[in-house]
């Protein structure tokens, strides 16, 4: 009986990859958070014809924190809290 519980605890989730999904290039990320901690993320692309939304999805704030931590660990970049100077630099771009 203990063996069955142990096997269930070590199960891994199989990732089913959809090879028909095309990759998209994105230049911008927009994030909006609701009062119930649901976040909407929108990825956009800048082209000579204008700005185009490519993908949008919703997730919980907790899962988004995991996503951000995973991205930061993979690229080796851990941002520090923004200052007013950083905000001014971003607005000028």
N, CA, C and O atoms as CSV, one atom per row, in Angstrom:
chain,resi,resn,atom,element,x,y,z
A,1,UNK,N,N,0.817,-1.196,0.000
A,1,UNK,CA,C,0.000,0.000,0.000
A,1,UNK,C,C,0.864,1.265,0.000
A,1,UNK,O,O,0.572,2.224,-0.715
A,2,UNK,N,N,1.927,1.258,0.806
A,2,UNK,CA,C,2.816,2.409,0.856
A,2,UNK,C,C,3.506,2.618,-0.487
A,2,UNK,O,O,3.777,3.758,-0.866
A,3,UNK,N,N,3.790,1.562,-1.199
A,3,UNK,CA,C,4.447,1.650,-2.507
A,3,UNK,C,C,3.575,2.406,-3.508
A,3,UNK,O,O,4.089,3.212,-4.283
A,4,UNK,N,N,2.258,2.156,-3.501
A,4,UNK,CA,C,1.343,2.824,-4.418
A,4,UNK,C,C,1.313,4.330,-4.157
A,4,UNK,O,O,1.347,5.122,-5.099
A,5,UNK,N,N,1.252,4.729,-2.891
A,5,UNK,CA,C,1.261,6.150,-2.554
A,5,UNK,C,C,2.558,6.799,-3.002
A,5,UNK,O,O,2.550,7.928,-3.492
A,6,UNK,N,N,3.663,6.104,-2.840
A,6,UNK,CA,C,4.967,6.624,-3.242
A,6,UNK,C,C,5.011,6.824,-4.755
A,6,UNK,O,O,5.524,7.841,-5.224
A,7,UNK,N,N,4.481,5.867,-5.530
A,7,UNK,CA,C,4.463,5.979,-6.986
A,7,UNK,C,C,3.613,7.162,-7.441
A,7,UNK,O,O,3.991,7.872,-8.373
A,8,UNK,N,N,2.479,7.377,-6.798
A,8,UNK,CA,C,1.613,8.491,-7.152
A,8,UNK,C,C,2.295,9.823,-6.867
A,8,UNK,O,O,2.111,10.783,-7.615
A,9,UNK,N,N,3.065,9.891,-5.813
A,9,UNK,CA,C,3.740,11.137,-5.449
A,9,UNK,C,C,4.865,11.473,-6.414
A,9,UNK,O,O,5.202,12.646,-6.574
A,10,UNK,N,N,5.458,10.467,-7.067
A,10,UNK,CA,C,6.586,10.718,-7.968
A,10,UNK,C,C,6.171,10.778,-9.428
A,10,UNK,O,O,7.037,10.861,-10.299
A,11,UNK,N,N,4.886,10.738,-9.724
A,11,UNK,CA,C,4.410,10.845,-11.101
A,11,UNK,C,C,4.819,12.198,-11.672
A,11,UNK,O,O,4.814,13.209,-10.970
A,12,UNK,N,N,5.170,12.200,-12.945
A,12,UNK,CA,C,5.454,13.452,-13.622
A,12,UNK,C,C,4.370,13.705,-14.656
A,12,UNK,O,O,3.759,12.773,-15.181
A,13,UNK,N,N,4.146,14.960,-14.935
A,13,UNK,CA,C,3.145,15.338,-15.925
A,13,UNK,C,C,3.792,15.288,-17.298
A,13,UNK,O,O,4.877,15.832,-17.503
A,14,UNK,N,N,3.129,14.639,-18.228
A,14,UNK,CA,C,3.645,14.562,-19.591
A,14,UNK,C,C,3.278,15.843,-20.332
A,14,UNK,O,O,2.125,16.274,-20.309
A,15,UNK,N,N,4.258,16.444,-20.982
A,15,UNK,CA,C,4.026,17.655,-21.760
A,15,UNK,C,C,3.668,17.250,-23.179
A,15,UNK,O,O,4.474,16.636,-23.878
A,16,UNK,N,N,2.478,17.588,-23.598
A,16,UNK,CA,C,2.028,17.299,-24.954
A,16,UNK,C,C,2.306,18.516,-25.817
A,16,UNK,O,O,1.636,19.540,-25.686
A,17,UNK,N,N,3.283,18.412,-26.689
A,17,UNK,CA,C,3.711,19.527,-27.531
A,17,UNK,C,C,2.885,19.549,-28.811
A,17,UNK,O,O,2.659,18.511,-29.432
A,18,UNK,N,N,2.439,20.732,-29.198
A,18,UNK,CA,C,1.683,20.912,-30.425
A,18,UNK,C,C,2.621,21.451,-31.501
A,18,UNK,O,O,2.907,22.649,-31.513
A,19,UNK,N,N,3.109,20.597,-32.408
A,19,UNK,CA,C,4.068,21.043,-33.415
A,19,UNK,C,C,3.461,21.952,-34.479
A,19,UNK,O,O,4.198,22.503,-35.297
A,20,UNK,N,N,2.152,22.123,-34.494
A,20,UNK,CA,C,1.529,22.985,-35.500
A,20,UNK,C,C,1.482,24.448,-35.075
A,20,UNK,O,O,1.156,25.316,-35.885
A,21,UNK,N,N,1.805,24.730,-33.807
A,21,UNK,CA,C,1.821,26.129,-33.358
A,21,UNK,C,C,3.057,26.825,-33.910
A,21,UNK,O,O,4.176,26.370,-33.676
A,22,UNK,N,N,2.871,27.919,-34.638
A,22,UNK,CA,C,4.045,28.625,-35.156
A,22,UNK,C,C,4.667,29.507,-34.075
A,22,UNK,O,O,3.945,30.067,-33.250
A,23,UNK,N,N,5.982,29.638,-34.068
A,23,UNK,CA,C,6.589,30.595,-33.133
A,23,UNK,C,C,6.303,32.014,-33.623
A,23,UNK,O,O,6.196,32.253,-34.826
A,24,UNK,N,N,6.181,32.944,-32.690
A,24,UNK,CA,C,5.954,34.341,-33.057
A,24,UNK,C,C,7.036,35.201,-32.421
A,24,UNK,O,O,7.520,34.901,-31.330
A,25,UNK,N,N,7.403,36.255,-33.100
A,25,UNK,CA,C,8.373,37.218,-32.591
A,25,UNK,C,C,7.608,38.283,-31.830
A,25,UNK,O,O,6.603,38.793,-32.323
A,26,UNK,N,N,8.070,38.628,-30.629
A,26,UNK,CA,C,7.424,39.687,-29.852
A,26,UNK,C,C,8.454,40.718,-29.424
A,26,UNK,O,O,9.609,40.396,-29.145
A,27,UNK,N,N,8.006,41.961,-29.380
A,27,UNK,CA,C,8.855,43.078,-28.967
A,27,UNK,C,C,8.402,43.684,-27.647
A,27,UNK,O,O,9.197,44.299,-26.937
A,28,UNK,N,N,7.130,43.512,-27.320
A,28,UNK,CA,C,6.565,44.183,-26.151
A,28,UNK,C,C,5.750,43.214,-25.311
A,28,UNK,O,O,5.198,42.231,-25.805
A,29,UNK,N,N,5.694,43.525,-24.034
A,29,UNK,CA,C,4.869,42.772,-23.095
A,29,UNK,C,C,4.061,43.766,-22.283
A,29,UNK,O,O,4.607,44.708,-21.709
A,30,UNK,N,N,2.762,43.547,-22.241
A,30,UNK,CA,C,1.863,44.375,-21.444
A,30,UNK,C,C,1.227,43.482,-20.387
A,30,UNK,O,O,0.782,42.377,-20.697
A,31,UNK,N,N,1.180,43.948,-19.152
A,31,UNK,CA,C,0.614,43.157,-18.060
A,31,UNK,C,C,-0.440,43.994,-17.337
A,31,UNK,O,O,-0.211,45.157,-17.004
A,32,UNK,N,N,-1.586,43.385,-17.104
A,32,UNK,CA,C,-2.644,44.019,-16.312
A,32,UNK,C,C,-3.061,43.030,-15.233
A,32,UNK,O,O,-3.246,41.844,-15.506
A,33,UNK,N,N,-3.211,43.529,-13.988
A,33,UNK,CA,C,-3.595,42.656,-12.872
A,33,UNK,C,C,-4.922,43.123,-12.314
A,33,UNK,O,O,-5.120,44.308,-12.042
A,34,UNK,N,N,-5.830,42.173,-12.148
A,34,UNK,CA,C,-7.132,42.481,-11.569
A,34,UNK,C,C,-7.044,42.435,-10.045
A,34,UNK,O,O,-6.040,41.993,-9.486
A,35,UNK,N,N,-8.098,42.892,-9.383
A,35,UNK,CA,C,-8.136,42.899,-7.916
A,35,UNK,C,C,-8.138,41.489,-7.337
A,35,UNK,O,O,-7.740,41.295,-6.188
A,36,UNK,N,N,-8.584,40.493,-8.123
A,36,UNK,CA,C,-8.604,39.113,-7.641
A,36,UNK,C,C,-7.322,38.353,-7.989
A,36,UNK,O,O,-7.299,37.123,-7.961
A,37,UNK,N,N,-6.255,39.089,-8.317
A,37,UNK,CA,C,-4.923,38.541,-8.636
A,37,UNK,C,C,-4.888,37.664,-9.881
A,37,UNK,O,O,-4.063,36.757,-9.986
A,38,UNK,N,N,-5.785,37.938,-10.821
A,38,UNK,CA,C,-5.693,37.315,-12.135
A,38,UNK,C,C,-4.977,38.315,-13.030
A,38,UNK,O,O,-5.317,39.498,-13.050
A,39,UNK,N,N,-3.974,37.829,-13.778
A,39,UNK,CA,C,-3.169,38.697,-14.625
A,39,UNK,C,C,-3.430,38.412,-16.106
A,39,UNK,O,O,-3.551,37.257,-16.517
A,40,UNK,N,N,-3.511,39.463,-16.884
A,40,UNK,CA,C,-3.630,39.359,-18.334
A,40,UNK,C,C,-2.307,39.798,-18.936
A,40,UNK,O,O,-1.845,40.911,-18.687
A,41,UNK,N,N,-1.697,38.925,-19.729
A,41,UNK,CA,C,-0.451,39.253,-20.405
A,41,UNK,C,C,-0.718,39.322,-21.898
A,41,UNK,O,O,-1.360,38.441,-22.469
A,42,UNK,N,N,-0.218,40.377,-22.521
A,42,UNK,CA,C,-0.376,40.571,-23.963
A,42,UNK,C,C,1.005,40.817,-24.557
A,42,UNK,O,O,1.750,41.675,-24.084
A,43,UNK,N,N,1.334,40.068,-25.580
A,43,UNK,CA,C,2.612,40.222,-26.269
A,43,UNK,C,C,2.358,40.890,-27.614
A,43,UNK,O,O,1.436,40.516,-28.339
A,44,UNK,N,N,3.181,41.879,-27.940
A,44,UNK,CA,C,2.997,42.625,-29.182
A,44,UNK,C,C,4.257,42.699,-30.016
A,44,UNK,O,O,5.361,42.460,-29.526
A,45,UNK,N,N,4.077,43.033,-31.283
A,45,UNK,CA,C,5.174,43.183,-32.231
A,45,UNK,C,C,5.079,44.556,-32.872
A,45,UNK,O,O,3.992,45.011,-33.228
A,46,UNK,N,N,6.224,45.215,-33.017
A,46,UNK,CA,C,6.292,46.515,-33.686
A,46,UNK,C,C,6.741,46.291,-35.127
A,46,UNK,O,O,7.820,45.747,-35.362
A,47,UNK,N,N,5.935,46.700,-36.080
A,47,UNK,CA,C,6.261,46.605,-37.494
A,47,UNK,C,C,6.126,47.989,-38.120
A,47,UNK,O,O,5.506,48.871,-37.526
A,48,UNK,N,N,6.694,48.198,-39.309
A,48,UNK,CA,C,6.522,49.510,-39.955
A,48,UNK,C,C,5.054,49.897,-40.147
A,48,UNK,O,O,4.715,51.080,-40.163
A,49,UNK,N,N,4.198,48.904,-40.290
A,49,UNK,CA,C,2.764,49.171,-40.485
A,49,UNK,C,C,2.058,49.535,-39.179
A,49,UNK,O,O,0.937,50.043,-39.204
A,50,UNK,N,N,2.697,49.282,-38.049
A,50,UNK,CA,C,2.094,49.589,-36.763
A,50,UNK,C,C,2.393,48.522,-35.730
A,50,UNK,O,O,3.183,47.609,-35.966
A,51,UNK,N,N,1.751,48.653,-34.585
A,51,UNK,CA,C,1.924,47.683,-33.496
A,51,UNK,C,C,0.801,46.655,-33.592
A,51,UNK,O,O,-0.359,47.001,-33.814
A,52,UNK,N,N,1.169,45.375,-33.419
A,52,UNK,CA,C,0.198,44.294,-33.539
A,52,UNK,C,C,0.280,43.379,-32.319
A,52,UNK,O,O,1.369,42.995,-31.892
A,53,UNK,N,N,-0.870,43.038,-31.771
A,53,UNK,CA,C,-0.917,42.079,-30.685
A,53,UNK,C,C,-0.756,40.682,-31.274
A,53,UNK,O,O,-1.420,40.338,-32.252
A,54,UNK,N,N,0.130,39.872,-30.676
A,54,UNK,CA,C,0.399,38.529,-31.183
A,54,UNK,C,C,-0.273,37.447,-30.344
A,54,UNK,O,O,-0.859,36.506,-30.878
A,55,UNK,N,N,-0.181,37.595,-29.020
A,55,UNK,CA,C,-0.676,36.573,-28.101
A,55,UNK,C,C,-1.200,37.260,-26.852
A,55,UNK,O,O,-0.665,38.283,-26.424
A,56,UNK,N,N,-2.250,36.693,-26.271
A,56,UNK,CA,C,-2.677,37.145,-24.949
A,56,UNK,C,C,-3.116,35.928,-24.150
A,56,UNK,O,O,-3.696,34.984,-24.686
A,57,UNK,N,N,-2.824,35.974,-22.852
A,57,UNK,CA,C,-3.262,34.879,-21.982
A,57,UNK,C,C,-3.461,35.400,-20.571
A,57,UNK,O,O,-2.945,36.453,-20.196
A,58,UNK,N,N,-4.219,34.640,-19.802
A,58,UNK,CA,C,-4.496,34.985,-18.415
A,58,UNK,C,C,-3.970,33.877,-17.522
A,58,UNK,O,O,-3.998,32.699,-17.878
A,59,UNK,N,N,-3.485,34.285,-16.342
A,59,UNK,CA,C,-3.011,33.329,-15.347
A,59,UNK,C,C,-3.100,33.986,-13.976
A,59,UNK,O,O,-3.357,35.186,-13.869
A,60,UNK,N,N,-2.891,33.206,-12.944
A,60,UNK,CA,C,-2.916,33.765,-11.592
A,60,UNK,C,C,-1.608,34.477,-11.289
A,60,UNK,O,O,-0.584,34.200,-11.913
A,61,UNK,N,N,-1.642,35.388,-10.337
A,61,UNK,CA,C,-0.433,36.115,-9.929
A,61,UNK,C,C,0.621,35.142,-9.407
A,61,UNK,O,O,1.808,35.307,-9.690
A,62,UNK,N,N,0.201,34.131,-8.648
A,62,UNK,CA,C,1.154,33.154,-8.105
A,62,UNK,C,C,1.868,32.401,-9.222
A,62,UNK,O,O,3.085,32.222,-9.169
A,63,UNK,N,N,1.121,31.956,-10.237
A,63,UNK,CA,C,1.754,31.243,-11.350
A,63,UNK,C,C,2.638,32.182,-12.162
A,63,UNK,O,O,3.691,31.773,-12.652
A,64,UNK,N,N,2.221,33.429,-12.306
A,64,UNK,CA,C,3.034,34.397,-13.029
A,64,UNK,C,C,4.359,34.627,-12.305
A,64,UNK,O,O,5.394,34.782,-12.953
A,65,UNK,N,N,4.343,34.652,-10.978
A,65,UNK,CA,C,5.584,34.788,-10.213
A,65,UNK,C,C,6.520,33.619,-10.497
A,65,UNK,O,O,7.730,33.808,-10.613
A,66,UNK,N,N,5.967,32.406,-10.610
A,66,UNK,CA,C,6.781,31.232,-10.939
A,66,UNK,C,C,7.360,31.383,-12.348
A,66,UNK,O,O,8.536,31.093,-12.565
A,67,UNK,N,N,6.538,31.839,-13.312
A,67,UNK,CA,C,7.010,32.031,-14.686
A,67,UNK,C,C,8.168,33.023,-14.722
A,67,UNK,O,O,9.196,32.772,-15.352
A,68,UNK,N,N,7.989,34.158,-14.035
A,68,UNK,CA,C,9.018,35.195,-14.037
A,68,UNK,C,C,10.306,34.672,-13.408
A,68,UNK,O,O,11.392,34.921,-13.929
A,69,UNK,N,N,10.197,33.959,-12.307
A,69,UNK,CA,C,11.383,33.402,-11.657
A,69,UNK,C,C,12.089,32.409,-12.574
A,69,UNK,O,O,13.318,32.388,-12.640
A,70,UNK,N,N,11.321,31.594,-13.276
A,70,UNK,CA,C,11.893,30.627,-14.206
A,70,UNK,C,C,12.626,31.322,-15.351
A,70,UNK,O,O,13.732,30.927,-15.719
A,71,UNK,N,N,12.004,32.354,-15.907
A,71,UNK,CA,C,12.651,33.113,-16.985
A,71,UNK,C,C,13.948,33.740,-16.481
A,71,UNK,O,O,14.985,33.647,-17.137
A,72,UNK,N,N,13.884,34.380,-15.312
A,72,UNK,CA,C,15.074,35.029,-14.752
A,72,UNK,C,C,16.199,34.032,-14.511
A,72,UNK,O,O,17.361,34.333,-14.784
A,73,UNK,N,N,15.870,32.864,-14.008
A,73,UNK,CA,C,16.917,31.880,-13.739
A,73,UNK,C,C,17.533,31.356,-15.036
A,73,UNK,O,O,18.728,31.061,-15.072
A,74,UNK,N,N,16.741,31.238,-16.095
A,74,UNK,CA,C,17.271,30.727,-17.368
A,74,UNK,C,C,18.158,31.743,-18.082
A,74,UNK,O,O,19.126,31.364,-18.741
A,75,UNK,N,N,17.836,33.029,-17.955
A,75,UNK,CA,C,18.653,34.023,-18.661
A,75,UNK,C,C,19.688,34.682,-17.748
A,75,UNK,O,O,20.480,35.509,-18.199
A,76,UNK,N,N,19.679,34.315,-16.469
A,76,UNK,CA,C,20.677,34.847,-15.543
A,76,UNK,C,C,20.510,36.323,-15.247
A,76,UNK,O,O,21.495,37.023,-15.009
A,77,UNK,N,N,19.276,36.806,-15.259
A,77,UNK,CA,C,19.011,38.220,-14.997
A,77,UNK,C,C,17.968,38.332,-13.898
A,77,UNK,O,O,16.837,37.873,-14.053
A,78,UNK,N,N,18.353,38.942,-12.795
A,78,UNK,CA,C,17.439,39.144,-11.684
A,78,UNK,C,C,17.291,40.643,-11.470
A,78,UNK,O,O,18.173,41.276,-10.891
A,79,UNK,N,N,16.183,41.215,-11.932
A,79,UNK,CA,C,16.027,42.667,-11.837
A,79,UNK,C,C,15.948,43.153,-10.392
A,79,UNK,O,O,15.556,42.422,-9.483
A,80,UNK,N,N,16.330,44.396,-10.221
A,80,UNK,CA,C,16.236,45.044,-8.917
A,80,UNK,C,C,15.038,45.982,-8.944
A,80,UNK,O,O,14.564,46.331,-10.025
A,81,UNK,N,N,14.539,46.397,-7.795
A,81,UNK,CA,C,13.398,47.314,-7.787
A,81,UNK,C,C,13.687,48.579,-8.593
A,81,UNK,O,O,14.792,49.117,-8.541
A,82,UNK,N,N,12.695,49.044,-9.332
A,82,UNK,CA,C,12.847,50.220,-10.192
A,82,UNK,C,C,12.961,51.489,-9.364
A,82,UNK,O,O,12.401,51.600,-8.273
A,83,UNK,N,N,13.701,52.439,-9.914
A,83,UNK,CA,C,13.784,53.777,-9.327
A,83,UNK,C,C,13.051,54.732,-10.259
A,83,UNK,O,O,12.645,54.341,-11.354
A,84,UNK,N,N,12.879,55.961,-9.841
A,84,UNK,CA,C,12.226,56.958,-10.701
A,84,UNK,C,C,13.052,57.200,-11.958
A,84,UNK,O,O,12.489,57.447,-13.025
A,85,UNK,N,N,14.389,57.134,-11.850
A,85,UNK,CA,C,15.255,57.314,-13.024
A,85,UNK,C,C,15.013,56.211,-14.050
A,85,UNK,O,O,14.974,56.478,-15.251
A,86,UNK,N,N,14.848,54.969,-13.581
A,86,UNK,CA,C,14.579,53.850,-14.485
A,86,UNK,C,C,13.263,54.063,-15.226
A,86,UNK,O,O,13.161,53.777,-16.419
A,87,UNK,N,N,12.270,54.561,-14.522
A,87,UNK,CA,C,10.963,54.791,-15.130
A,87,UNK,C,C,11.075,55.853,-16.224
A,87,UNK,O,O,10.485,55.704,-17.294
A,88,UNK,N,N,11.825,56.917,-15.963
A,88,UNK,CA,C,12.012,57.975,-16.962
A,88,UNK,C,C,12.728,57.443,-18.198
A,88,UNK,O,O,12.374,57.813,-19.318
A,89,UNK,N,N,13.729,56.582,-18.015
A,89,UNK,CA,C,14.464,56.001,-19.150
A,89,UNK,C,C,13.550,55.147,-20.007
A,89,UNK,O,O,13.611,55.212,-21.234
A,90,UNK,N,N,12.698,54.344,-19.370
A,90,UNK,CA,C,11.764,53.473,-20.115
A,90,UNK,C,C,10.748,54.311,-20.900
A,90,UNK,O,O,10.384,53.953,-22.020
A,91,UNK,N,N,10.295,55.414,-20.320
A,91,UNK,CA,C,9.296,56.253,-20.970
A,91,UNK,C,C,9.878,56.962,-22.175
A,91,UNK,O,O,9.150,57.258,-23.123
A,92,UNK,N,N,11.190,57.246,-22.164
A,92,UNK,CA,C,11.835,57.942,-23.295
A,92,UNK,C,C,12.022,57.016,-24.496
A,92,UNK,O,O,12.136,57.496,-25.624
A,93,UNK,N,N,12.056,55.696,-24.278
A,93,UNK,CA,C,12.300,54.753,-25.376
A,93,UNK,C,C,11.175,54.689,-26.348
A,93,UNK,O,O,11.241,53.939,-27.321
